[in-house]
Every structure is written in C-alpha cells, then in structure tokens.
Amino acid sequence: MGLLDIIRGQRAPKRADIDRMFAISTSYPTLTINLELVPTHAAGVCFKPVEAAAFGELLRDMDELLRLAGADSGVEVERVDDDMGFTWVVLHDPDFEDLVTTIHLINGSIEERGFSEQLLCSVFGFRDADGRRVDLVYAYKRGTFYPFVQRGERERDNALEMRLHAALSREMPMEPELERWYAVWGAPVGADRA
C-alpha cells in the first residue's frame, strides 16, 4: 500500500497465509488416532459469489482445473449453492492429503485472481466414535481452525468443541476468540462417498 492509497482512504485487504491450512495434514494422526475422529472423505470451500465477468471466468477456469486434477487424483468435485447465498466447492476423495492439497489449490486460485475477500472458510468433515458429525473449519481471513460440532437442527456441542480445541491447539493454528467460531450449519461435507 502506498502513500496515495493512504491519502485516498483505500486499504489493501490483508492476505491470509493459506499455507497454514496444511497443519491439518500434520495433525491427521492426532485427529484419527488420539481423538478417534473418522474422516468423511469430504471437504469444501465456501465463498460468496459476485456478479462479475472476471469472477465467472474464475469459476469456469477453476472447474476445468478441478476436472483435470480429479482425472489425475480421483477426487470428485461438485458445486453446491446453499440457502444463505453462498457457494460451496465440495470435494470427495478417500485420500485426505489429496483433499487438503486440492482445497488449498482452490483457495489459492481464488486469491490469485483478486477475489480473496469472497472466501469465507474451508471445512473438513469428520465423525466421532459415536458417528456424530464433527467439522474442522479453516477461517480463511484469520488463518486459524476451529471445531464445529452440530447436534440436532440448530444446536452445538460446545463441550466437545472446547475439548477438541484444547487437544489440537499445540498442533494446529486454532482460533483463540470463541466469538469467531461461526456456525456452518449443514455444510455439505458430512456424507462419506468413499
């Protein structure tokens, strides 16, 4: 940002370090062995679409890129629009490393095209030992993870969320401010296709 930008009152958005997302890969043994979480083999990127020709071109290019990546790695891709007006790119792959790498690729592609402000989060789906849904949410703008455990239609299991946060805080960049643990009701990463 230059002096002229400051005088005009313009600011450049802070770029998040999307490479921090790879911490979920190194924490995978803790997640699956120590915490007994079972991956759903699904993950998704949530973003707010905009009506712009450049954004439409980005989506077409991303679809082509993901088609090629899927042909190589076997990852299945779908796009889902939710009730809140957000778009999800949802991936299904039995290889967790492929999921993380492809999610990172999507985030990087959106950021490189200048639409980083549209990125909301990435969500990795798991189930606990009782088969209940547990999501790990990567908050793009904060560069941190937090657990989201949905119970019932609109209830959260705060106690389990706090236990997961404590167990993972030494291995992953966890969000320290609880008020930033936004709900991702019905994120389309709960179904296991593998």
Secondary structure, DSSP 8 states (H G I E B T S, - for coil): --HHHHHHT--------GGGGGHHHHTHHIIIIIS--EEEEEEEEEE-----HHHHHHHHHHHHHHHHHHHHH--EEEEEE-TTS-EEEEEE-S-HHHHHHHHHHHHHHHHHTT-GGGEEEEEEEEE-TTS-EEEEEEETTTTEEEEE-EETTTEE-HHHHHHHHHHHTTTS-B---GGG----TT-TT-----
